[in-house]
Amino acid sequence: MYFLSLTILFAGYGVYHYIQQVQNSRKMSSLMLENIEALAQDETDPNSRICFRDWRKAPDDDSLAYWDCICSECEFYWLLEGRNRSKCLK
């Protein structure tokens, strides 16, 4: 009887642990949410863009960078880093 109770307890914990892992793997990271927001932009206002307020442009030496918008000019550039998104008018 003791062995059966212990087996059921461990099996239950295994199922609980598996369910927790599945639920945690489906949560979106903040980076994923920012990427979705950047792709969607603001579809209701065609005269605005979601841009970075704080950024660092990539040098012209073929370094690893990504194409995105900066607010001060509301134009697209190759960036090494970008933080703090906001809306700007085109």
N, C-alpha and C positions, 0 to 999 in steps of 0.2 A: 504494500500500500504506500509506503514511504517513497519507494522508487518510482511508482506511477505518478505520485504528486510532484515529485521533483522533475520528472520528464515533462509533465504538462506545464509546469512553471517555466522551464527553459524554452520549451516550444513557443509558449505565449510571448515570452520576451523576444525571441527571435523574430516572430511575426511583427511585434510592435516596433522593433528596431528597423526592420525592413521597410515598414510603412513610413517611418520617420525619414529614412534616407530618400525614399521616393518623393515625399513631399518637399524636402529641402532641395532636391535636385531640380525641381520645377520652379523655384523662385527665381526671378530675374535679378541680376545684379544691377547696380546703379549705372554701370557702363552700358549694359544692354539697353536700359531704359533711355539713356541719353542718346544712343545711336538711333533708336526708334523715333525719338522726338526730332532728331536732326533730319532723318529721312522724311518724316511727315511734314516738317516745317509747320507753317500756319496756313492750312488749306483754305481758311475762310477769308484771308486777306492776301491777295496776290502781290500787294505792294510792300510786303514785309518779309524779313528773313530772320531766322534764329542764328545768331552769331556768337562768337566768343568775345567777351569783354577783356579777358586777360589771355595773352597768347605770346608765342615766340616763333617767329618765322624760321623756316629751314634755310640753311645756307645753300648757295648754288654749287654744291660739291657732290651731288647725287646721293645725299644722305637719306636715310629712311625717314619718310614724312607722310603726311596725309593731307588731302585736299579739303579745305573747309573755309568758312567765312569768318572775317574779323569785323567787329562792330565799328571801329573808328573810321573805316572806309566803306563798310558794307560791301566788300568785294572778297573774292575767293583767292586764297594763296596756299602754297605748300607750307604746312606748319609742323614743327617738332612737338609743340605742346599747346594745349588750349584748356582754359578753365572758365567757369562762371558764364554760362550762356545767358543771353538776353535777346530781345527782339529789336531790330533796327529797320528803318524804312529804306527801300531801294532808291 
